[in-house]
């Protein structure tokens, strides 16, 4: 799906969506993420740096979660004001209420041009309010409104385990490598999808091998400090 996004007005007319692209980043902080902690932090920093390079207007919500908390690091702030997470502010522990956390960040931005980026190992185990079916329905509803989603996993099987593949246009990023390279590939792919969506309204799709090669080439460039 490509083109302008529209919002329905009270009188039934359609009005083009203007203003910034809202980027919602949901970061799993459960204990199973500990083994990739350094790669997650460096990849997230690289993702935001790539967005700064494309010159578009983004407002960012960054949230991290485990079974003890849902913490908004920032809420719809301009990209330049997004704080960088560190080993002191990203401390994996506890369990994974994945469905509850996805619903919370998605429901926080109901209108406008919005892309939700979700990084997890996919191992849901403690959600209390939201089920898989309800989260899938929510995602499909938002995609029908022109919003889009980028799913990142710390391992290729992560989203197969999570089974969140509801939307026709949902982005399923499965990188054919492991370890630090896979995490960086994932973030650079997310940056490419975010930039494309912001500039064209195109919802995410599966990257070809040629696209992935370009992403890897970009990820080898040094990022601004």
C-alpha positions as a Python dict, from the first residue, in 0.01 Angstrom:
ca = {
    (1, 'X'): (0, 0, 0),
    (2, 'X'): (143, 337, -98),
    (3, 'X'): (37, 700, -122),
    (4, 'X'): (-106, 963, 110),
    (5, 'X'): (-268, 877, 441),
    (6, 'X'): (-609, 1021, 521),
    (7, 'X'): (-808, 1069, 841),
    (8, 'X'): (-1188, 1063, 848),
    (9, 'X'): (-1340, 1385, 982),
    (10, 'X'): (-1660, 1426, 1185),
    (11, 'X'): (-1855, 1523, 873),
    (12, 'X'): (-1737, 1210, 691),
    (13, 'X'): (-1484, 1388, 470),
    (14, 'X'): (-1124, 1271, 435),
    (15, 'X'): (-832, 1495, 525),
    (16, 'X'): (-471, 1421, 423),
    (17, 'X'): (-241, 1340, 715),
    (18, 'X'): (27, 1605, 760),
    (19, 'X'): (302, 1662, 1011),
    (20, 'X'): (578, 1433, 1136),
    (21, 'X'): (608, 1058, 1113),
    (22, 'X'): (557, 905, 1456),
    (23, 'X'): (814, 635, 1529),
    (24, 'X'): (724, 402, 1817),
    (25, 'X'): (1012, 181, 1928),
    (26, 'X'): (928, -102, 2169),
    (27, 'X'): (1232, -267, 2325),
    (28, 'X'): (1218, -597, 2512),
    (29, 'X'): (1411, -564, 2841),
    (30, 'X'): (1341, -913, 2972),
    (31, 'X'): (1615, -1140, 3101),
    (32, 'X'): (1650, -1340, 2780),
    (33, 'X'): (1782, -1027, 2605),
    (34, 'X'): (2088, -1014, 2831),
    (35, 'X'): (2313, -1215, 2599),
    (36, 'X'): (2268, -958, 2318),
    (37, 'X'): (2258, -647, 2535),
    (38, 'X'): (2561, -472, 2380),
    (39, 'X'): (2448, -546, 2023),
    (40, 'X'): (2096, -421, 2097),
    (41, 'X'): (2229, -91, 2232),
    (42, 'X'): (2470, -30, 1945),
    (43, 'X'): (2205, -125, 1689),
    (44, 'X'): (1947, 110, 1839),
    (45, 'X'): (2195, 398, 1832),
    (46, 'X'): (2274, 319, 1467),
    (47, 'X'): (1902, 309, 1381),
    (48, 'X'): (1841, 660, 1514),
    (49, 'X'): (2160, 790, 1351),
    (50, 'X'): (2045, 662, 1011),
    (51, 'X'): (1711, 838, 1054),
    (52, 'X'): (1891, 1163, 1136),
    (53, 'X'): (2070, 1137, 802),
    (54, 'X'): (1758, 1130, 584),
    (55, 'X'): (1637, 1479, 674),
    (56, 'X'): (1275, 1386, 745),
    (57, 'X'): (1073, 1490, 1049),
    (58, 'X'): (1026, 1220, 1312),
    (59, 'X'): (872, 1227, 1657),
    (60, 'X'): (983, 930, 1864),
    (61, 'X'): (837, 727, 2146),
    (62, 'X'): (1087, 482, 2295),
    (63, 'X'): (958, 231, 2549),
    (64, 'X'): (1120, -69, 2716),
    (65, 'X'): (948, -340, 2911),
    (66, 'X'): (965, -656, 3115),
    (67, 'X'): (719, -815, 3360),
    (68, 'X'): (803, -560, 3632),
    (69, 'X'): (765, -238, 3433),
    (70, 'X'): (670, -58, 3113),
    (71, 'X'): (899, 243, 3093),
    (72, 'X'): (864, 526, 2840),
    (73, 'X'): (1214, 661, 2791),
    (74, 'X'): (1065, 942, 2581),
    (75, 'X'): (723, 1023, 2436),
    (76, 'X'): (677, 1173, 2089),
    (77, 'X'): (988, 1392, 2112),
    (78, 'X'): (1175, 1523, 1807),
    (79, 'X'): (1441, 1281, 1688),
    (80, 'X'): (1722, 1511, 1801),
    (81, 'X'): (1598, 1486, 2161),
    (82, 'X'): (1588, 1106, 2188),
    (83, 'X'): (1822, 997, 2470),
    (84, 'X'): (2072, 723, 2402),
    (85, 'X'): (2030, 409, 2609),
    (86, 'X'): (2334, 278, 2793),
    (87, 'X'): (2428, -29, 2994),
    (88, 'X'): (2302, 158, 3299),
    (89, 'X'): (1962, 247, 3153),
    (90, 'X'): (1898, -81, 2965),
    (91, 'X'): (1915, -365, 3217),
    (92, 'X'): (1747, -688, 3099),
    (93, 'X'): (1570, -892, 3365),
    (94, 'X'): (1241, -1062, 3457),
    (95, 'X'): (988, -1200, 3204),
    (96, 'X'): (814, -1095, 2881),
    (97, 'X'): (459, -952, 2862),
    (98, 'X'): (498, -903, 2488),
    (99, 'X'): (131, -883, 2386),
    (100, 'X'): (39, -635, 2661),
    (101, 'X'): (335, -414, 2572),
    (102, 'X'): (265, -414, 2198),
    (103, 'X'): (-97, -315, 2261),
    (104, 'X'): (8, -36, 2494),
    (105, 'X'): (247, 134, 2254),
    (106, 'X'): (17, 88, 1955),
    (107, 'X'): (-285, 231, 2137),
    (108, 'X'): (-79, 530, 2245),
    (109, 'X'): (-84, 665, 1887),
    (110, 'X'): (-421, 598, 1722),
    (111, 'X'): (-398, 842, 1431),
    (112, 'X'): (-141, 991, 1197),
    (113, 'X'): (151, 849, 1005),
    (114, 'X'): (298, 600, 1251),
    (115, 'X'): (546, 315, 1233),
    (116, 'X'): (597, 77, 1524),
    (117, 'X'): (933, -99, 1556),
    (118, 'X'): (938, -396, 1794),
    (119, 'X'): (1257, -568, 1908),
    (120, 'X'): (1223, -891, 2107),
    (121, 'X'): (1334, -1251, 2120),
    (122, 'X'): (966, -1334, 2071),
    (123, 'X'): (918, -1537, 2387),
    (124, 'X'): (585, -1413, 2525),
    (125, 'X'): (513, -1554, 2869),
    (126, 'X'): (340, -1311, 3108),
    (127, 'X'): (77, -1095, 2935),
    (128, 'X'): (-239, -1060, 3144),
    (129, 'X'): (-471, -837, 2940),
    (130, 'X'): (-402, -904, 2573),
    (131, 'X'): (-402, -1232, 2380),
    (132, 'X'): (-233, -1318, 2053),
    (133, 'X'): (-562, -1297, 1861),
    (134, 'X'): (-647, -955, 2003),
    (135, 'X'): (-299, -815, 1926),
    (136, 'X'): (-318, -950, 1571),
    (137, 'X'): (-658, -785, 1526),
    (138, 'X'): (-523, -455, 1659),
    (139, 'X'): (-226, -464, 1423),
    (140, 'X'): (-448, -543, 1127),
    (141, 'X'): (-679, -255, 1219),
    (142, 'X'): (-391, -8, 1235),
    (143, 'X'): (-246, -132, 908),
    (144, 'X'): (-586, -75, 752),
    (145, 'X'): (-552, 288, 863),
    (146, 'X'): (-215, 317, 689),
    (147, 'X'): (16, 263, 984),
    (148, 'X'): (289, 0, 960),
    (149, 'X'): (505, -230, 1172),
    (150, 'X'): (862, -354, 1169),
    (151, 'X'): (934, -676, 1359),
    (152, 'X'): (1291, -740, 1466),
    (153, 'X'): (1419, -1053, 1636),
    (154, 'X'): (1749, -1128, 1805),
    (155, 'X'): (1739, -1467, 1629),
    (156, 'X'): (1579, -1574, 1298),
    (157, 'X'): (1317, -1789, 1468),
    (158, 'X'): (1205, -1516, 1709),
    (159, 'X'): (891, -1400, 1534),
    (160, 'X'): (799, -1753, 1432),
    (161, 'X'): (781, -1823, 1805),
    (162, 'X'): (579, -1507, 1871),
    (163, 'X'): (335, -1589, 1586),
    (164, 'X'): (254, -1222, 1525),
    (165, 'X'): (219, -1216, 1148),
    (166, 'X'): (-134, -1083, 1123),
    (167, 'X'): (-119, -798, 878),
    (168, 'X'): (-93, -837, 505),
    (169, 'X'): (167, -563, 498),
    (170, 'X'): (351, -655, 819),
    (171, 'X'): (727, -656, 790),
    (172, 'X'): (885, -987, 890),
    (173, 'X'): (1258, -929, 907),
    (174, 'X'): (1444, -1261, 926),
    (175, 'X'): (1815, -1215, 868),
    (176, 'X'): (2015, -1516, 758),
    (177, 'X'): (2303, -1464, 998),
    (178, 'X'): (2352, -1470, 1372),
    (179, 'X'): (2501, -1272, 1656),
    (180, 'X'): (2606, -908, 1626),
    (181, 'X'): (2574, -899, 1247),
    (182, 'X'): (2212, -1016, 1261),
    (183, 'X'): (2118, -749, 1514),
    (184, 'X'): (2285, -470, 1315),
    (185, 'X'): (2128, -596, 990),
    (186, 'X'): (1791, -585, 1160),
    (187, 'X'): (1827, -228, 1278),
    (188, 'X'): (1955, -104, 942),
    (189, 'X'): (1664, -279, 770),
    (190, 'X'): (1428, -107, 1014),
    (191, 'X'): (1585, 231, 933),
    (192, 'X'): (1535, 169, 561),
    (193, 'X'): (1170, 70, 613),
    (194, 'X'): (1109, 372, 839),
    (195, 'X'): (1258, 618, 590),
    (196, 'X'): (1063, 469, 299),
    (197, 'X'): (736, 476, 490),
    (198, 'X'): (790, 836, 601),
    (199, 'X'): (870, 962, 251),
    (200, 'X'): (620, 761, 44),
    (201, 'X'): (355, 614, 276),
    (202, 'X'): (464, 267, 161),
    (203, 'X'): (396, 5, 424),
    (204, 'X'): (672, -242, 496),
    (205, 'X'): (742, -556, 301),
    (206, 'X'): (999, -835, 293),
    (207, 'X'): (1336, -720, 161),
    (208, 'X'): (1497, -891, -134),
    (209, 'X'): (1853, -1025, -118),
    (210, 'X'): (1968, -716, -310),
    (211, 'X'): (1798, -487, -59),
    (212, 'X'): (1958, -674, 231),
    (213, 'X'): (2301, -643, 65),
    (214, 'X'): (2255, -265, 47),
    (215, 'X'): (2148, -258, 411),
    (216, 'X'): (2460, -447, 515),
    (217, 'X'): (2679, -211, 312),
    (218, 'X'): (2519, 86, 487),
    (219, 'X'): (2565, -71, 830),
    (220, 'X'): (2940, -100, 768),
    (221, 'X'): (2969, 279, 742),
    (222, 'X'): (3063, 455, 1066),
    (223, 'X'): (2773, 624, 1240),
    (224, 'X'): (2789, 987, 1357),
    (225, 'X'): (2875, 1038, 1721),
}
